[in-house]
């Protein structure tokens, strides 16, 4: 077993990671960073490469270290090369407010292509969001309402109230931000797949997985039956260098929304899919095991695909 997408951070340190691997009978994991040099007000958690390498030094047989520098930094490629010399096995997780055709990203992609390295990328749609710096319970609850729309008062209703309550409007204006999105264009992704055939692109994230369906709608995490396969079904079929990890709420949610479609999707693309958790422990393995897939499908998703993508 390989968990190909996991992080350590303030709530999940190296010791907790090893306990998780032992408890779940997972032999090894890919340990990923998150680096943005100029994050906005949107939720961001810095996950430094130094912590990844320290964990790898402590448990070299259990941890495969990965690093994705923010391509907007002037020393992006130099940093990646430096840390590659210290053991970094691939580029992950690329989660930055750029697009695939951004000139700042091309030097890194060119190097990964020449080195034939894997690249785990996070796709997430842009949106308007809200974040309040105060510790006020009301403001915390208000941000949850505005950001998710799942607590009985949709955003439209709150916007209407703000139109007649100036204090609420001023509060919302102070807390609002525009999230530009991460790598959220499939047209330029397909061009990158063609231009950089040596990179093993590994897709992940809400915008990637909601497009498992042809009609995903505007929500980040769609639900309900899938009537027609979306663009990632075609891209996985047509491009040998595109893979996907099924981690996180996005991957888990995409599969569990329609068991029949999930069985077909996993059975068809099993040689391009990687098991992972992204620290989202919602019973992914129980769900996958209950689908009664062919033994080769489980072997490839749980271990062989990830093992073939990294040099150890």
Rosetta blueprint (number, residue, H / E / L):
1 X L
2 X E
3 X E
4 X E
5 X E
6 X E
7 X L
8 X L
9 X E
10 X L
11 X L
12 X E
13 X L
14 X H
15 X H
16 X H
17 X H
18 X H
19 X H
20 X H
21 X H
22 X H
23 X H
24 X L
25 X L
26 X L
27 X L
28 X E
29 X E
30 X E
31 X E
32 X L
33 X L
34 X E
35 X L
36 X L
37 X L
38 X L
39 X L
40 X L
41 X L
42 X L
43 X L
44 X L
45 X L
46 X L
47 X E
48 X L
49 X H
50 X H
51 X H
52 X H
53 X H
54 X H
55 X H
56 X H
57 X H
58 X H
59 X L
60 X L
61 X L
62 X L
63 X E
64 X E
65 X E
66 X L
67 X L
68 X L
69 X L
70 X L
71 X L
72 X L
73 X L
74 X L
75 X L
76 X H
77 X H
78 X H
79 X H
80 X H
81 X H
82 X H
83 X H
84 X H
85 X H
86 X L
87 X L
88 X L
89 X L
90 X L
91 X E
92 X E
93 X E
94 X E
95 X L
96 X L
97 X L
98 X L
99 X L
100 X L
101 X L
102 X L
103 X H
104 X H
105 X H
106 X H
107 X H
108 X H
109 X H
110 X H
111 X H
112 X H
113 X H
114 X H
115 X H
116 X L
117 X L
118 X E
119 X E
120 X E
121 X E
122 X E
123 X L
124 X E
125 X L
126 X L
127 X E
128 X E
129 X E
130 X E
131 X L
132 X L
133 X L
134 X L
135 X L
136 X L
137 X H
138 X H
139 X H
140 X H
141 X H
142 X H
143 X H
144 X H
145 X H
146 X H
147 X H
148 X H
149 X L
150 X L
151 X L
152 X L
153 X L
154 X L
155 X H
156 X H
157 X H
158 X H
159 X H
160 X H
161 X H
162 X H
163 X H
164 X H
165 X L
166 X H
167 X H
168 X H
169 X H
170 X H
171 X H
172 X H
173 X H
174 X H
175 X H
176 X E
177 X E
178 X E
179 X E
180 X L
181 X L
182 X E
183 X L
184 X L
185 X L
186 X H
187 X H
188 X H
189 X H
190 X H
191 X H
192 X H
193 X H
194 X H
195 X H
196 X L
197 X L
198 X L
199 X L
200 X E
201 X E
202 X E
203 X E
204 X E
205 X L
206 X H
207 X H
208 X H
209 X H
210 X H
211 X L
212 X L
213 X E
214 X L
215 X L
216 X L
217 X L
218 X L
219 X L
220 X L
221 X L
222 X L
223 X L
224 X L
225 X L
226 X L
227 X L
228 X L
229 X E
230 X L
231 X H
232 X H
233 X H
234 X H
235 X H
236 X H
237 X H
238 X H
239 X L
240 X L
241 X L
242 X E
243 X E
244 X E
245 X E
246 X L
247 X L
248 X H
249 X H
250 X H
251 X H
252 X H
253 X H
254 X H
255 X H
256 X H
257 X L
258 X L
259 X H
260 X H
261 X H
262 X H
263 X H
264 X H
265 X H
266 X H
267 X H
268 X H
269 X H
270 X H
271 X H
272 X H
273 X E
274 X E
275 X L
276 X L
277 X L
278 X L
279 X L
280 X L
281 X L
282 X L
283 X L
284 X H
285 X H
286 X H
287 X H
288 X H
289 X H
290 X H
291 X L
292 X L
293 X L
294 X L
295 X H
296 X H
297 X H
298 X H
299 X H
300 X H
301 X H
302 X H
303 X H
304 X H
305 X H
306 X H
307 X H
308 X H
309 X H
310 X L
311 X L
312 X L
